[in-house]
Amino acid sequence: SQQGEEDPQALSIQEGENATMNCSYKTSINNLQWYRQNSGRGLVHLILIRSNEREKHSGRLRVTLDTSKKSSSLLITASRAADTASYFCATPYTGANSKLTFGKGITLSVRP
Amino acid sequence: EAGVTQSPTHLIKTRGQQATLRCSPISGHTSVYWYQQALGLGLQFLLWYDEGEERNRGNFPPRFSGRQFPNYSSELNVNALELEDSALYLCASSLYSGVRDEQFFGPGTRLTVL
């Protein structure tokens, strides 16, 4: 089963608006990562937030993490048409069966 | 600095054949990960190699196998191909072993099984 689940599944906004995407996970984590995927291509790492951090910024991106609610949000401010892509949250299982698990992704469409 | 490279870009096979996919990690990265992205199923973790050893594998049958070479490049082999193996196969590498840090992805190999 998926460790991370994104919400909503699809989001359509106008250029210049803000886009908020959410991710919920099930087990304790030491970090949570957000990735972007342009159509049919490889993933690009956007930001990593560690479990002892509550908020992190990178350019127009703002990520929050609430470990008590096991949730994270990704905010893209002043969106651009080039932000149109799929966005994934990824959470790690650590230990002997260490792996990174991805949600099914959010499809963001930014209309010019 | 060159990114993660994968070859071939596209691969078309028929059911029952074998497919070999290749990945070269970023220079200095020793961990290589393979993922399958089938339509509607999201990214599914396949295999993790580090320092030439298989460290973990996902919930895939044994006909999915691979290896990591001394130069840290990796190969994914899929035997007895089935139609549902059609997917984008993504390779990623990381500087540190495990999942403590970000992974850098290649552009993927699109495998089509007819």
Interface residues (C-beta under 8 A of the other chain):
Chain A: Q2 N30 N31 Q33 Y35 G40 R41 G42 L43 V44 H45 L48 F88 P92 Y93 T94 A96 N97 S98 K99 L100 T101 F102 G103 K104 G105
Chain B: V4 Y33 Y35 L41 G42 L43 F45 W48 R55 N56 G58 L88 L90 A92 G98 V99 R100 D101 E102 Q103 F104 F105 G106 P107 G108 R110
